[in-house]
Amino acid sequence: AINKMDLQGADVERIKGDLAAKDLTPEDWGGNIQMIPVSALKGDGVDKLLEAVVLESELLELKAHYDGQAQGVVIESELDKFRGPVATLLIQSGTLKLGDMVVCGASIGKVKSIIGSDTSKLKTAEPSFAVEILGLNSTPAAGDDFFVVEDERKAREVAEFRREKFRENQIAKQQIAKME
């Protein structure tokens, strides 16, 4: 999506040229990258973008795995003073259910609530859903991986291992800084 096409002086061809210089050649220039001009503010081109995404997913035969335990990535998180740690997750495979024990980076918790993007409460969430969950013991970092584990003992082991790796990386960075 080439955004902000509603701005005065927006030049799609210049943007395509800049992207082509970085080895992203547009389809209309003989490449394999679809580039759709859109305006998020006005909504222009969004329908065409959605059609392009559906077409690309059909050509690539993209399929999600609904069976099994959920896994994906943390989009964002915050500490809400009424609800506690809240994490927004993008589920990439599997199905997330209420009561699942999740590990998000170095945070763990039992899923107490799943809130959909339309603020509805859900019992399950399938791949491609972006949902907020409650029940974590701390706020994970954006970009952290999350996955469901069988029990709390395993979740604690994984979280402790990740915390230890993070500490080791921090100490190594400090050592390098001191040597410089």
C-alpha positions in Angstrom: 0.0 0.0 0.0 1.4 3.4 -1.0 -0.4 5.6 1.6 -1.1 9.3 1.8 -2.2 9.7 -1.8 -4.7 12.3 -0.7 -1.9 14.8 0.0 -1.2 17.5 -2.5 2.0 16.8 -4.5 1.8 13.0 -3.9 3.7 11.3 -6.7 3.1 7.6 -7.1 5.7 7.2 -9.9 8.4 8.8 -7.8 7.6 6.5 -4.9 7.7 3.5 -7.2 11.0 4.6 -8.5 12.4 5.0 -5.0 11.2 1.5 -4.2 12.6 0.0 -7.4 16.0 1.4 -6.4 15.7 -0.8 -3.4 14.9 -3.9 -5.5 11.1 -3.7 -5.1 10.0 -3.5 -8.7 6.3 -2.8 -9.2 4.1 -5.2 -11.3 3.3 -2.5 -13.9 7.1 -2.1 -14.4 7.6 -5.8 -15.0 8.3 -6.8 -11.4 6.4 -9.0 -9.0 5.4 -6.5 -6.3 1.8 -5.1 -6.3 1.7 -1.5 -5.3 -1.7 0.0 -4.6 -2.1 3.8 -4.0 -4.4 4.4 -1.0 -5.6 7.2 1.2 -6.3 5.9 4.7 -7.9 9.2 5.6 -10.4 9.2 2.8 -10.6 5.5 2.3 -9.7 5.7 -1.4 -8.1 2.6 -2.8 -8.7 0.4 0.2 -11.2 -1.8 -1.7 -8.6 -2.3 -4.4 -5.9 -3.1 -1.8 -8.2 -5.8 -0.2 -8.8 -7.3 -3.6 -5.0 -7.4 -4.2 -4.4 -9.1 -0.8 -7.1 -11.8 -1.5 -5.7 -12.4 -5.0 -2.1 -12.7 -3.7 -3.1 -15.1 -1.0 -5.0 -17.3 -3.5 -2.0 -17.3 -5.9 0.4 -18.2 -3.1 -2.1 -20.7 -1.6 -1.7 -19.3 1.9 -3.4 -21.4 4.5 -3.6 -21.0 8.3 -3.5 -23.9 10.7 -6.5 -23.7 13.0 -5.8 -26.9 14.9 -3.4 -27.0 17.8 -2.2 -24.5 20.3 -2.1 -20.8 19.4 1.1 -19.0 18.6 1.9 -15.6 17.1 3.4 -12.2 18.0 2.7 -9.4 20.5 1.6 -6.3 18.7 1.5 -4.0 21.7 1.0 -4.1 25.5 0.1 -1.7 28.3 -0.4 -1.7 32.0 -4.0 -0.6 32.6 -4.6 0.6 36.1 -8.0 -1.2 36.3 -7.4 -4.3 34.2 -3.7 -4.9 34.8 -1.3 -6.0 32.0 -3.1 -6.0 28.6 -1.5 -7.4 25.5 -2.6 -7.2 22.0 -1.7 -10.4 20.1 -1.8 -11.3 16.4 -2.5 -15.0 16.2 -0.6 -16.7 13.4 -1.6 -20.3 13.8 -3.7 -22.4 16.1 -6.7 -21.4 18.2 -6.4 -19.3 21.4 -9.0 -20.3 24.1 -10.1 -18.9 27.4 -8.1 -20.5 30.2 -5.0 -21.3 28.0 -1.6 -20.8 29.7 0.4 -18.4 27.5 4.1 -17.3 27.4 4.6 -13.8 25.9 8.3 -13.1 25.9 9.2 -13.3 29.6 5.6 -12.8 30.7 3.2 -15.7 31.5 -0.4 -16.0 32.5 -3.7 -17.8 32.1 -6.0 -16.1 29.6 -8.8 -14.6 31.6 -10.4 -12.6 28.8 -10.2 -12.4 25.0 -11.4 -9.1 23.6 -11.8 -8.8 19.8 -11.0 -5.8 17.7 -14.7 -4.7 17.8 -14.5 -4.8 21.7 -16.6 -8.0 21.9 -15.7 -10.7 24.4 -14.7 -14.0 22.7 -14.3 -17.5 23.9 -11.8 -18.5 21.1 -9.7 -16.6 18.6 -8.4 -18.1 15.4 -5.5 -17.3 13.1 -5.3 -13.7 11.7 -7.3 -12.4 14.6 -5.8 -9.4 16.6 -7.1 -9.7 20.1 -6.4 -8.2 23.5 -5.9 -10.6 26.4 -6.0 -10.2 30.1 -4.3 -12.4 32.7 -0.6 -11.9 32.2 1.8 -11.3 35.1 3.6 -8.4 33.4 3.6 -6.5 30.1 5.5 -8.2 27.3 7.4 -6.1 24.7 6.0 -5.4 21.3 7.4 -8.0 18.8 7.8 -10.8 21.4 6.6 -14.2 20.3 3.8 -15.8 22.2 2.6 -19.4 22.4 0.4 -21.6 24.5 1.9 -24.2 26.8 0.4 -27.2 28.6 0.8 -26.0 32.2 2.1 -23.3 34.5 5.3 -25.1 35.4 6.5 -25.2 31.7 5.4 -21.6 31.3 7.6 -20.5 34.2 10.6 -22.5 32.9 10.4 -20.9 29.5 9.9 -17.4 30.9 12.8 -17.8 33.3 15.0 -19.1 30.4 14.1 -16.0 28.3 14.7 -13.6 31.3 18.2 -15.2 31.8 19.0 -14.9 28.0 17.9 -11.2 28.1 20.1 -10.5 31.2 23.1 -12.2 29.5 22.6 -10.1 26.4 22.4 -6.9 28.5 25.6 -7.8 30.3 27.4 -8.6 27.1 26.4 -5.2 25.7 27.7 -3.5 28.8 31.0 -5.3 28.5 31.4 -4.2 24.9 30.6 -0.6 25.9 33.2 -0.7 28.7 35.9 -2.1 26.4 35.2 0.6 23.8 
